[in-house]
């Protein structure tokens, strides 16, 4: 097993190269980068200064454009630029934002706690509610409880989380004014007492949290239910019940552990989601987390920030896949990695 995990760790290196090379190359050919933005701003300033009849279409000279390409690293071939960027990443330097001119790592580090806060709470609620709910639905299959909960869960799955967020903002924040319209804390948060600060964070957490978890409930709940039902119908469980083992013990001592194997395979994959958050949900609620930063960096063509977030999310995803294998090995001792 140790050899298997060593090989998986070593496979992170070529996988990381493949992901970053592809995205880095795309950023070099997608229009609307920092140089195009500077040219557009210069044209706008020229138009305002000379009027709409200004005859000069190109406000910057070839020398100025060449200096901009050299400054942003666009004067070298893609492969050379990639390895120069990769060398900086290996030293812990993710570059500088082309829009805000701040270090990329500092921008990401400021937003990690917010996304981590929502991600951890979402994961705890999803696993803490979906596993017991899936067990209850499997045990009470085709009862009124199972049918009613299925309808509610499927309605939540049918509507995207960010759409639910917009609806909740309109109803609960704008119309009834129960919750704030967005943000993570109020503007005068620093002036509050400790108890009021805690209450303010809770009020700002409720609506985004519902939007985060509403889609995951269906997948996890029905995965737990269907897997448990398959195991309850297996021969080893029916044999145990036929020998006199109570149904409750047959569920929790035999069927449940095998039913947790598919759940364990998804556990490690959620690590990157915990940290990077959701682009659209953070945009809807104006939460200054990793998701909103990634969304704005893509829209504004802030390629160093895009690549910095890609480095973190891709590494977390690959490490999460290895953790998923470890979780499976813990839950199912029959698994042998060779």
ABEGO torsion letter per residue (X at the ends): XAAAAAAAAAAAAAAAAAAAAAAAAAAAABBGBAAAAAAAAAAAAAAAAAEAABABABABBAAAAAAAAAAAGAABBAAAAAAAAAAAAAAGBAEBBAAAGBBAAAAAAAAAAAAAAAAAAAAAAAAAAAAAAAAAAAAABGBAAAAAAAAAAAAAAABBAAAAAAAAAAAAAAAAGABBAEEABBAAAAABBAAAAAAAAAAAAAAAAAAAAAAAAAAAAAAAAAAAAAAAABAAAAAAAAAGBBAAAAAAAAAAAAAAAAAAAAAAAAAAAAAAEBAAAAAAAGBBBAAAAAAAAAAAGBAAAAAAAAAAAAAAAAAAAAAAAAAAAAABAABBBX
